[in-house]
Amino acid sequence: MTLNETLQQLKSASRSKAPSEAVTIMTQATEQLKDSGIIGMALNPGMPAPEFELPDWQGNNFNSTELLTKGALILNFYRGSW
């Protein structure tokens, strides 16, 4: 089974357990994102990310270019409580 197939299976199982109102809201939000055109601005695998500066959870700013001088950079976004 491919990663995409596994993710689709997990998505389907999750949706079957969620209240129908929540599924409707998530579906509408996804469609709004698609309609906004933001998907066309997303980076594709293998594309270099632009330079950026972001705060950590304590408010300390980190610059991607500076961090890359120390080695590979992995960026993880954590949405928080679902």
C-alpha positions, 0 to 999 in steps of 0.5 A, a space after each residue: 500500500 502506498 503512503 497516499 493510499 494509507 492516508 486516504 484510508 485514515 482520512 476515510 476512517 476519521 471522517 466516518 467517526 466525526 459528526 456530520 456537522 464537523 465533516 461539512 465544515 471541514 469540506 467547506 473549508 477545504 473547498 474555500 482554500 482550493 477556490 482561493 488559489 493558494 494551492 497554486 502558490 504551494 511549493 512542490 517536492 524538491 523545490 527550495 523554500 524561500 528565506 523566512 524568519 519565524 518565531 518559536 513557541 517562546 517568541 524567539 525568531 529563527 532565520 532559515 538562512 542562518 539555520 541552514 549554515 548549521 545543516 539540514 533544516 526541517 520545518 514542522 507546523 503544529 496546529 495545536 489541539 484539534 
